[in-house]
Amino acid sequence: VRLVESGGGSVQAGDSMRLSCTASGFTLDYYAIAWFRQAPGKVREGVSCQSSRDGSTYYTNSVKDRFTISRDNAKDTVYLQMNSLKPEDTAVYYCAVIAQWRITTLQRWCISEEADYWGQGTQVTVSS
């Protein structure tokens, strides 16, 4: 059982990038999904989360209108489309999932750092 991320790298400010996270050993159908990130010297923060129940989403303020979380349950894959990237988006990005029944509100989960499974992390570097 694991989550495998891909799609990180180095880009210029204003560029776009898409991260992917594929589940193996289990299906995402009944899991809420999330992307977290940790910048150097900072605590890990929830970037975006999505419910498996109704598809509702949560975004931290700094990425609203720039990032989009999505899933393809047929492929057991989670995506994070990142547009208009800024140097302050530089961080290691982690995907995470939690069984839907375990969360009370999406926002509360997205800032809790609690998860059933974590990806290994992928580095995103945005230069000015």
N, C-alpha and C positions, 0 to 999 in steps of 0.2 A: 504494500500500500504506500503510494507516494504521489507527490505532486512535482512535476518537472517543468521548470520555467525556461523560456527562451525569448530572444528578441532584444535583449539589452545591448548597449554599446555606447559609442560617443557620437554626439551630434552637435550642431550649432544651435544657438538660440533662435527660436522661431520655427525650427524643424518639427517634424512629427515622428512618432515611433509607436509601434504596437508591440506590446508584451503578450505572450501566450503562456498558458499554464495548463498542462494536460495531466489529468488524473489517471493513475493506473492502479488496478486492484480493487477499485470501487467505482460506483457511478455517482455523478453529481446531482442526480435528479432531486434528492431530498436534502441537499446541502445549500446553505447560504454561502455565498462566495465573497471574497474580499481581496483587496490589494493593500498592503502596508508598505511603508518605506522607512528607511533609517539613514539619515545623513550623518556625515562624520561629526562626532561630538554631540549628537542630539539623540533624544529618545525616539524609539520607533513610533510612528503615528499611522493611524488608519487613513488611507487615501480615499477609498471608495468601497462600498459594500452593496450587495444585491441579494434580495430575498428570493428563495426558490418558490415561495408560496404564490406571490403575485407579481414578481418581477420589479418591485419597488426598489429604488436605489437611494443611496446616501453618498454625498461627496463632501469632503472637507472643503472649507471655504476657498482655500488657496488654489484649488484645481477646478472649481465649478466653471462650467462653460468651456473648459479646455480638454478635460479627460472624460472618457466614456467607458464604463464597465459593461461587459456583455458576456454571454455564455452560449455555447453550442452543446446542448446536452447529448446530442447524437454522437458528438466527438469527445464528450467529457472534457471539454476544453473551456477555459476562462480567458477572456481577453481584457486588456486595458489599452485603449486607443488614447494616445497622448498627443495633443496638438499644441501649437504655440509654446513649445517648451522654453523654459527659463532656466538660467543657471541655478536658481534655488530649488529646482526639481532634481538636482543631482543627488543621488542616493542609491542605496541597494534596495531593490523592490522585491517584496515577498508576496506570493499568493498564499491564501489560507482559506480553509473551509471549516464550517461547523454545522452539525446537524441542525436543521431548521427548528426542530422542536425545542432546542436548548436555548434559543434566544427569545427575549421578551420584546425588545424593540431593536430595529436595525441600527439606529444611531448608537444606542448604548453598546451594542456588540462592536460596532466599528471603532469605538475608542477604547475597547477593553483589552485588546490584544489576546483574547482567549480564542483558541481554535482547536479543532480536532486534529487537523493535519496542516503542516507548513511546507512550502516549497523551500528550496535551498537558497534562493535569492539570486537576483541578477542585477549587475551594476548598470546604472544609467548615468552617464556623464554629459552635462550640457555646458558647452563653453560659449562665452560671450563674444 
